[in-house]
Amino acid sequence: MKGNATFEYVLGVEREERAVRRDFMMAKKVGEVRYGKYFLFYRGMDKWMYIGYDDIVWAYRRLEGIKGKQRKDSGDGVHFLMLVTKEKKRIGVPVGEEGNALAGLEIIREHNKYIDIGFSRDKEERYL
């Protein structure tokens, strides 16, 4: 699987494939997301999507409710890592559980100290 994986760069311009593949192979897996040294990888429709940590300016966690659930405050739902790029593109990466989202945010912070972490209306106006 790993050796045959195909990759697509989220922002269009592809990076050098050997470097991407090497980063993917060494990446730490948290849930279904992989955190490499230079890139964050997540599943697309039929390939692995990836984005460089240096392209992200803001990251936060968002909880999406599951359709058909009666109570929104029950905590049921899917957690997403929301990533905002320098080009003001917002990317939602499903991570499943809250623990996966929190671990992901911590890993992202380790790889780029300049990424703003956490949601606020002020940040939304600033970055979008």
LINURWO-V38298 format. One record per backbone hydrogen bond with DSSP energy under -1.0 kcal/mol. NH is the residue of the N-H (numbers start at 0). CO is the residue of the C=O. If there is no record, write none. Layout:
BEGIN
nh->NH co->CO
nh->NH co->CO
END
This chain:
BEGIN
nh->7 co->47
nh->9 co->49
nh->11 co->8
nh->19 co->15
nh->20 co->16
nh->21 co->17
nh->22 co->18
nh->23 co->19
nh->24 co->20
nh->25 co->21
nh->27 co->34
nh->29 co->32
nh->32 co->29
nh->33 co->40
nh->34 co->27
nh->35 co->38
nh->39 co->50
nh->40 co->33
nh->41 co->48
nh->43 co->46
nh->47 co->5
nh->48 co->41
nh->49 co->7
nh->50 co->39
nh->52 co->37
nh->54 co->51
nh->55 co->52
nh->56 co->83
nh->57 co->83
nh->58 co->115
nh->59 co->81
nh->61 co->79
nh->63 co->77
nh->68 co->65
nh->77 co->63
nh->78 co->95
nh->79 co->61
nh->80 co->92
nh->81 co->59
nh->82 co->90
nh->83 co->57
nh->84 co->88
nh->85 co->54
nh->87 co->84
nh->90 co->82
nh->92 co->80
nh->94 co->78
nh->95 co->78
nh->96 co->94
nh->100 co->96
nh->101 co->97
nh->102 co->98
nh->103 co->99
nh->104 co->100
nh->105 co->101
nh->106 co->102
nh->107 co->103
nh->108 co->104
nh->109 co->105
nh->110 co->106
nh->111 co->107
nh->114 co->111
nh->115 co->56
nh->117 co->58
nh->123 co->119
nh->124 co->120
nh->125 co->121
nh->126 co->122
nh->127 co->123
END
